[in-house]
Structures are given as C-alpha cells and as structure tokens.
C-alpha cells in the first residue's frame, strides 16, 4: 500500500514550502510522502537549509521544482498552499482530486536586516510550520486517516 502524497505549494519554492517538505518528511516518518513545488521556482534559499540543519533535519534532495514537474509524477492526497500568491497563480485544475488546505505563513525570504536578523525570521517561520505540521499529524491520527504505527512507527 502506498502512502498518501502531500504537496506544499508556494510561489518561489525557496523557503516556506521547502521547510514544510523537510519537516513533514521528518515528522511523518514515512507515513506521508512530502513534496514541494512553486509556481515560479527560484532555488532553495540558503537560510532555509541553515535553519533546517540547526535542528538536524535532513535536507538531502531539497530543490526548487515547478508545479507541473511534481504533479506530473504523483497524484497528491493533499495540496497545502502556504502563500496567497501561489493560490492565485496556480493553474486551474491543479491536483483537482487532492484535499486543498491553506496554511498561510509569512515569507522569510523577504526578511531584511543583518544575517542574524534574517535567520531569526527564518527560525520563527520554521517553528510555526513545524507546530502546524505536528498538529496536523495529530489530527490525521485522531481521525484514523493516518496510522500511528505504520510504516515509520510513532511520531514521538
């Protein structure tokens, strides 16, 4: 049995959607397949990788991808939009069968200031996304949509 696919959609696929992909992959432990895509991919922001590495989150395989590239390979069970602009610019009918969720987060890539100030913004958004993902996994488990014990074991 294959695991449900989740696609996080953003505009640049450089920060929020990449954070969400890596964090869901980490916390779902193989019970969900995480992907991310952008309507106008720009490359993964270096501070995205930095704040994931700080937490020991695997970033192997993270790269900016166009929506059509990701959806050409999979049929997601969930399409999670993490920015308003991506929702407005997403082609009609994209992942029409998927449950569409909206988790809007501020764009850390727009942060200004010193590197430490920008890192603080990336950390804050990372933590917001992580809290939302953990709550969502709990919701799916409570609803019986996601097995607590398969294939990756408990999420604790």
Secondary structure, DSSP 8 states (H G I E B T S, - for coil): ---EEEEEEESSSSSHHHHHHHHHHHHHTTSEEEEEEESS-----HHHHHHHHHTT---TT----BHHHHHTT---SEEEE--HHHHHHS-TTTTTTSEEEE-----GGG--SSHHHHHHHHHHHHHHHHHHHHHHHHHHHHTTSS-SSSSS----
